[in-house]
Amino acid sequence: MRLKPLKVGLFVSLFLFGIVACKQAPVSKTVNGVVMDASMNNVTIITDSGDTLNISTMDADPAKVHGVLIDDSVKVTYQVEKLDGMKILQAAELVVTVHSPYYYIQGTWTEPNPIKPDEAQGFILNQDGTARSVGMATLLYESWNLDDNELTMNYKSIGNGQTLEGTDTLTIVKINADSLVLADKAGKVIWRLARQE
């Protein structure tokens, strides 16, 4: 029995549609790791197995892929896509499982003044890397940086009629949402601070 041209065309169309329909959708993969670098359109993580992955966040849903900070622990679900012959890892969902110290350390930190306990002293660490002293007229903090567990703060000391510039290098002994404990290079605790709203 011979098929008429219309039936042949319909058969071929249905066959091709079946092949396209059977083409598998991109497979999602999920990894856990720590953020090594991040930009507006990309995040680089070191996975728990030691692999380095560059994952695009360019076309991701902002409600499912939130901003991250270096050293955040994250869980990322992504798909492998092809773009101009290259494989791109495209983020579908990103969840911060543990915030980095950068997340917690920004803000205002104070402790009671040891000379006048009813007054507070400390500093403000701004997101842009600038700093400001609180309750200290002669020690003026200007900027800060966090590298691993080491906090450095640049300051000007304006006591005794002269201005001196310097850097405090402090080790983070404890940090969480509410408290910050800092020690000097010898390991002596010199700040026991509480976060101020």
C-alpha positions in Angstrom: 0.0 0.0 0.0 1.3 3.4 -1.0 0.9 6.5 1.3 -0.5 9.6 -0.3 1.8 12.7 -0.3 -0.3 14.3 2.4 -0.1 11.3 4.7 3.6 11.0 4.1 4.1 14.7 5.0 2.0 14.3 8.1 3.9 11.1 9.1 7.3 12.9 8.6 6.1 15.9 10.6 4.9 13.7 13.5 8.2 11.7 13.4 10.3 14.9 13.6 8.0 16.4 16.3 8.6 13.1 18.3 12.3 13.5 18.0 12.2 17.1 19.2 9.8 16.2 22.0 12.1 13.5 23.2 15.1 15.8 23.3 16.0 16.0 27.0 15.8 19.3 28.9 19.1 20.5 30.5 19.9 18.4 33.6 20.2 20.4 36.9 23.1 19.8 39.1 23.6 20.9 42.7 26.9 21.6 44.5 28.0 23.0 47.8 31.1 25.2 48.2 32.6 28.5 49.3 32.6 31.7 47.3 36.0 32.6 46.0 35.0 35.5 43.8 31.8 37.2 42.8 30.6 39.9 40.4 27.2 41.1 39.1 27.0 38.4 36.5 29.2 35.6 37.8 30.2 33.7 41.0 33.3 31.5 41.4 33.1 28.8 44.0 35.4 26.1 45.4 33.2 23.0 45.8 33.4 20.7 48.7 35.2 18.3 46.5 37.9 20.9 45.6 36.7 21.8 42.1 36.6 25.5 40.9 33.4 26.4 39.1 32.5 29.6 37.4 28.8 29.9 37.4 26.9 32.6 35.4 24.1 34.5 37.3 23.4 36.9 34.4 19.9 35.6 33.4 19.0 34.1 36.8 15.8 35.0 38.7 16.9 37.5 41.4 14.4 35.9 43.7 16.2 32.6 43.5 19.8 33.8 43.1 20.7 36.3 45.7 23.9 38.3 46.1 26.9 36.8 47.9 30.1 37.8 49.6 33.5 36.3 49.4 33.8 33.3 51.8 30.1 32.7 52.0 29.2 29.0 52.0 26.6 28.3 49.4 24.5 25.7 47.8 24.1 26.3 44.0 21.8 24.5 41.6 22.8 25.1 37.9 22.4 23.8 34.4 25.0 23.4 31.6 24.0 25.4 28.6 25.8 26.0 25.3 26.5 29.5 24.0 28.5 30.1 20.8 29.9 26.6 21.1 31.0 27.0 24.7 29.6 25.4 27.8 28.2 27.8 30.3 27.1 26.9 33.8 23.9 28.9 34.4 22.7 29.3 38.0 19.1 28.4 38.7 19.1 28.8 42.4 21.7 30.0 45.0 21.3 29.7 48.7 23.8 31.1 51.3 24.1 28.3 53.9 26.7 30.1 56.1 27.5 33.8 55.9 31.2 34.9 55.7 32.7 37.2 58.3 32.3 40.1 55.8 28.5 39.8 56.2 28.7 40.0 60.0 31.5 42.5 60.4 29.9 45.5 58.7 28.1 47.8 61.0 28.6 49.7 64.3 30.5 48.0 67.1 30.9 49.5 70.6 31.9 48.5 74.2 31.8 50.5 77.5 34.6 53.1 77.8 36.9 51.7 80.5 37.5 55.2 81.9 33.8 56.4 81.7 31.6 53.2 81.8 28.4 55.1 81.1 29.9 56.1 77.7 30.6 53.8 74.6 33.6 53.6 72.4 34.2 51.6 69.2 33.9 52.0 65.5 31.7 51.8 62.4 32.8 49.6 59.5 31.0 50.6 56.3 30.3 48.4 53.3 32.5 50.5 51.1 35.6 49.9 53.2 35.5 53.2 55.1 35.5 53.3 58.8 34.7 55.8 61.6 35.4 56.0 65.3 32.7 56.1 67.9 33.3 57.9 71.2 37.0 58.4 70.5 38.0 62.0 69.7 41.7 61.4 69.3 41.8 58.1 67.5 40.1 58.4 64.1 39.5 55.2 62.1 39.4 55.9 58.4 39.3 52.5 56.5 39.2 48.8 57.1 40.0 45.5 55.3 39.3 41.9 56.3 41.6 39.1 55.1 40.8 35.7 56.4 40.6 36.2 60.2 42.7 39.4 60.2 41.1 42.8 60.4 43.2 45.8 59.5 42.1 49.4 60.3 43.9 52.5 59.2 43.7 55.5 61.6 44.9 58.9 62.5 45.9 59.7 66.0 45.5 63.4 66.7 46.5 63.5 70.4 49.2 65.7 71.9 49.0 68.4 69.2 50.3 66.2 66.5 48.8 63.8 63.9 50.2 60.3 63.4 48.9 57.8 60.9 49.0 54.0 61.6 47.3 50.7 61.1 45.8 48.4 63.7 46.2 44.7 62.7 43.7 42.6 64.8 42.8 38.9 64.9 39.1 38.0 65.0 38.7 35.7 68.1 34.9 35.6 67.8 32.3 37.0 65.4 28.6 36.6 65.0 25.5 38.7 64.4 25.8 40.3 67.9 29.4 40.2 69.1 32.9 40.8 67.9 36.1 40.0 69.9 39.4 41.2 68.6 43.0 40.4 69.8 46.3 42.0 69.1 49.3 40.3 67.4 50.3 38.8 70.7 46.9 37.2 71.2 45.8 39.6 73.9 42.0 40.5 73.6 41.7 44.2 73.3 38.1 44.7 72.1 34.9 43.0 73.3 32.3 44.7 71.2 28.6 44.4 70.8 26.7 45.3 67.6 24.6 48.5 67.8 21.6 49.0 65.6 
